[in-house]
Amino acid sequence: MITNSQESEVRKNKGYEHQNDIIDRFLKKIPTLNEIDLISCPKSANGEDVRMTEAARVLLPLSIECKHRDKGFKATYDTYEQAHMQMKNLARVEDLMPIAFIKQGDFPPLAIISADDMIEILSLLRFGKEYSRGKEEYLV
């Protein structure tokens, strides 16, 4: 619970930094985008957290919501960590991505995947890159 305006501002700043981090990850991975295409929504504004130009929306048909909390996501991270550990324990030579599917009550299932892996998947789909962790190889 927020108890004063200073705490409110600190939380808003963390959320804003999180939005900008996600934007930076997209910009590093998708070379046709620039900082004009993806804009961090001002703190406490209504709507999407990342606003996109129409050109960006063609490449990324997404509506991006970002949440940053100091607490409250532990069970979700634990589930993702379990997927990550099981992936590592397979000792496979292929590059695999850990993903966790969660479901609560009557809500639809959700997929939990790292932001970098999700952006990697989108860049693969949109730009025909061959998946290779740490280096990109374009399909010929």
PyMOL commands that set and color helices and strands:
alter all, ss='L'
color gray80, all
select helices_A, chain A and resi 5-29+54-59+74-89+115-127
alter helices_A, ss='H'
color red, helices_A
select strands_A, chain A and resi 38-40+50-52+100-102+110-112+129-130+137-138
alter strands_A, ss='S'
color yellow, strands_A
deselect
rebuild
show_as cartoon
